[in-house]
Amino acid sequence: MAIMSTPTTFQPVLERIAEEIERTPGSGRPADYIPALAACDPRRFGMAVAEPDGTVYGVGDWREPFSAQSITKVFTLALDLAREGDALWEHVGREPSGNPFNSLVQLEYENGIPRNPFINAGALVVTDRLHTRTGDAAGELLDFLRAESGNPGLTYDEEVAASETAHGDRNAALGHFMASYGNIDNPVPVLLEQYFRQCSVAASCADLALATGFLARHGIRADGSRLLSRSQAKQVNAVMLTCGTYDAAGDFAYRVGLPGKSGVGGGIIAVVPGRCTLCVWSPGLDERGNSVAGVAALDRFTTLTGLSVF
């Protein structure tokens, strides 16, 4: 029987989930293709829930910074969408790709237009367009995350950024390929520097749950100002639901029932519009790049609380 959650019951629910995860045999492995992430202990686990008013609950390693990686794609998408609106969608699609997140296959068939903003090709396009509009896409992202999380110390992990730069040939290929179709404005080396810095942001579950709150508040930032229209916030949540967990988005929607975005650092953010935002972290990944324990924990959260978009 589901436990219908109220603000005072999120903490017991989180503690119950943590106990269940602790009893579950470990599985998954860290992202070994990024050397700076390969040494992470796959058994680490943290989870946080933030309410729209900024109240936050947590369990385990919920205040431990980790590499946000592709989770940051949600925030750059929102920041660019706020600036250019629907014109963005002329340069990147909104459909699931069905292919790995770093695939080049569809770009040639589809004239350099990536399927969605959350695969690497699409995220490169969004970062490129945000950089054109701000002059510092990674800095704009960092300022936003600091403000929304209330953590002025949040910053980049320079070791991770250097590691990604040294092993970034696939992303460079994506950038150059899209540039050949006229879908990249900035020099590709400049874009890659911005993109790798963006992905190297280190933040905790508490930081990211709070920073995602504008999507639960239908586009309203923590200070009460509006970043996105209600319709644009709906659009971001919709793309998260259908495209946010790489080529496992259908299974994630089936199990969890929330808009979500994962990163190969082991984190996943999720949104219950109007109610709360979540972030869970555990570095052990499945073959599609999603945290094994993280997906299981979010599955249990929606089951125990009855909170989902369905």
Sequence and secondary structure as in RCSB ss.txt:
>XXXX:A:sequence
MAIMSTPTTFQPVLERIAEEIERTPGSGRPADYIPALAACDPRRFGMAVAEPDGTVYGVGDWREPFSAQSITKVF
TLALDLAREGDALWEHVGREPSGNPFNSLVQLEYENGIPRNPFINAGALVVTDRLHTRTGDAAGELLDFLRAESG
NPGLTYDEEVAASETAHGDRNAALGHFMASYGNIDNPVPVLLEQYFRQCSVAASCADLALATGFLARHGIRADGS
RLLSRSQAKQVNAVMLTCGTYDAAGDFAYRVGLPGKSGVGGGIIAVVPGRCTLCVWSPGLDERGNSVAGVAALDR
FTTLTGLSVF
>XXXX:A:secstr
      GGGHHHHHHHHHHHHHHS    B  TTSHHHHTS TT  EEEEE TTS EEEEESTTS EE GGGHHHH
HHHHHHHHHGGGGGGTS  S   S TT  HHHHHTTT  S TTSHHHHHHHHHHHHHHHS HHHHHHHHHHHHHT
 TT EE HHHHHHHHHT HHHHHHHHHHHHTT   S HHHHHHHHHHHHTEEE HHHHHHHTHHHHTTTB TTS 
BSS HHHHHHHHHHHHHHTTGGGHHHHHHHT S EEE TTSEEEEEETTTEEEEEE   B TTS BHHHHHHHHH
HHHHH  S  
